[in-house]
Amino acid sequence: MSADSAAWRAHVDAATDPRFERAFAILDAVHAERQRSGERCVTRILQLRGELAALLAEVDGRRAGRDTRETP
């Protein structure tokens, strides 16, 4: 778990909005990818950051939530 993720978890109750738990998982994945090296890791970090940005925009109400019944 990254320090950023731990700090967030200490101040945010995931029970308030379950999407925060997904945000924590994304932060942990970014932290893990940073520990690795290589071009593939950079691509994965960018993908994760985009996913986190979309999730936080959804939480902030700037984006409609995705329908989980849809196929990706």
C-alpha positions in Angstrom: 0.0 0.0 0.0 1.4 3.4 -0.9 1.6 6.3 1.5 -0.9 8.2 -0.5 -3.4 5.4 -0.4 -2.9 4.9 3.4 -3.4 8.6 4.0 -6.6 8.6 1.9 -7.9 5.5 3.7 -7.3 7.2 7.1 -9.5 10.1 6.1 -12.1 8.6 3.9 -14.7 6.1 4.9 -15.3 3.7 2.0 -18.7 2.9 3.4 -19.7 6.5 2.4 -19.2 5.6 -1.3 -18.0 2.2 -2.3 -16.2 3.7 -5.3 -13.5 4.9 -3.0 -12.5 1.3 -2.4 -11.9 1.0 -6.2 -9.9 4.2 -6.1 -7.8 2.8 -3.3 -7.2 -0.3 -5.4 -6.1 1.8 -8.3 -3.7 3.8 -6.2 -2.2 0.5 -4.9 -1.8 -0.8 -8.4 -0.1 2.4 -9.5 2.3 2.1 -6.6 3.1 -1.5 -7.5 3.7 -0.6 -11.1 6.1 2.2 -10.1 8.2 -0.4 -8.3 8.7 -2.2 -11.6 10.5 -0.8 -14.6 10.0 -0.9 -18.4 7.8 0.6 -21.1 4.9 -1.7 -20.3 4.7 -0.4 -16.8 4.6 3.2 -18.0 1.7 2.3 -20.2 -0.1 0.5 -17.4 0.4 3.5 -15.0 -1.1 5.9 -17.6 -4.1 3.5 -18.1 -4.6 3.3 -14.3 -4.3 7.1 -13.9 -7.0 7.5 -16.6 -9.2 5.0 -14.8 -8.7 6.9 -11.6 -9.5 10.3 -13.2 -12.7 8.9 -14.7 -13.7 7.4 -11.3 -13.1 10.6 -9.4 -14.9 12.6 -12.0 -17.9 10.2 -11.5 -17.6 10.7 -7.7 -17.5 14.5 -8.2 -20.6 14.3 -10.4 -18.9 15.5 -13.5 -19.5 12.3 -15.3 -22.4 9.8 -15.3 -21.7 6.5 -13.6 -21.3 3.6 -15.9 -23.9 0.9 -16.2 -22.4 -2.3 -14.8 -25.0 -4.3 -16.7 -23.4 -3.3 -20.0 -20.6 -5.4 -21.5 -17.3 -3.6 -21.9 
